[in-house]
Amino acid sequence: LEAIVKRQLAQLGYPHAPAENGRLNLTGDWSDVARLNVFLRSGERVLIKLLSFHAETFDELFDGVYGIPWENWLDLHSLVLIDGKSVKSKLGAIKASGGVVKKAIMRRLCEKLHSRSPRLEEDGARSIVGVSIFCDEVTVTLDTSGDGLHKRGYRSLAYTAPLKETTAAALIDMTYYNADKPFADLFCGSGTLPIEAAMRSLHIAPGMHRSFDFTAWKCAPRQVLENALTEAKDAVSLRPLSVLARDISKDAVSIAQYHAKRAGVHKFIRFETGDMRTFRSQERYGILLSNPPYGERLSDKESVKTLYRDLGKVYSSLSDWNAYLLTGLPEADRYFGKHADKKKKIWNANIECGFYSFLGAPPPKEPRRTQEI
């Protein structure tokens, strides 16, 4: 989903963000840290890159990490957690590498801040230090977000196979959906897709109602988050929407309604309990976007294939709608009864899925207006 996040960054005013190993890099200050955490819909975390260096041994790793001016970022009370990963590197034992990193940070802080103890108090603000080792190149980061940005704060009740909010927002961005078009999810589950669609259409920033780790750090200016939240509140634009959340489960619809209320968009979504086979619409040029059952258990395979055939029949009655399906069912378009116009591979909850796009008749183009001189 790099291209989707890159596009979102450009829309937020950051057009130069080259990709590298699953990350998008840009230059900014504390105001940008706050804005990205509040506004970014599909990025998972906002990290500050502290240093990159080459290391093949624990001594080289220790020296590189020790050379970072940690006293500018942390203090003796910081709760330091290490998030590490290693790919194609001699330092493959990431747990041991994490211990070396923690030791280097503690020694630097204790020496520079003149602590009598060789260890940190660790009773203060959480600071997650990322250590990514790829082909013996170490990148050290500081996680400003804390909890992943998919945790918007509105989804508190569990339901079967939830879709991450950040992934849902990315899927919506991969469609032709805009606020003027009808939107329908016939397998809404806990409501993530219709809620994210409504928030996007109403320009509600996804991070408006949650906290971020950086706000508790002494090095971060207090005002930057307040400024970003003020910008977010000013950007909200309420308007009528045609967004449908439907599920055959009454419990699912109830949970979706509850989550929509927490997100502040329940008045803009129509909730229905019903079988997707009965769905019809007189509206035109709509977007049908769903994450239907995959049939992971062998006993469910045939019933799921039948479900996809029936869903394809429903879609055939919507000649000018676009349909988008995220599913782990192989060759889903074969059962849907229509060849997909596009298909992309996406991982959802560690399951390799296909994102299928079925495009209906496009709306007529408006004739060009000519002006007499």
Secondary structure, 3 states (H helix, E strand, C coil): CHHHHHHHHHHCCCCCCCEECCEECCCCCHHHHHHHHHHCCCCCCCEEEEEEEECCCHHHHHHHHHCCCHHHCCCCCCEEEEEEEEECCCCCCHHHHHHHHHHHHHHHHHHHCCCCCCCCCCCCCEEEEEEEEECCEEEEEEECCCCCCCCCCCCCCCCCCCCCHHHHHHHHHCCCCCCCCCEEECCCCCCHHHHHHHHHHCCCCCCCCCCCHHHHCCCCCCHHHHHHHHHHHHHCCCCCCCEEEEECCHHHHHHHHHHHHHHCCHHHEEEEECCHHHCCCCCCCCEEEECCCCCCCHHHHHHHHHHHHHHHHHHHCCCCCEEEEEECCCCHHHHHCCCCCEEEEEEECCEEEEEEEECCCCCCCCCCCCCCC
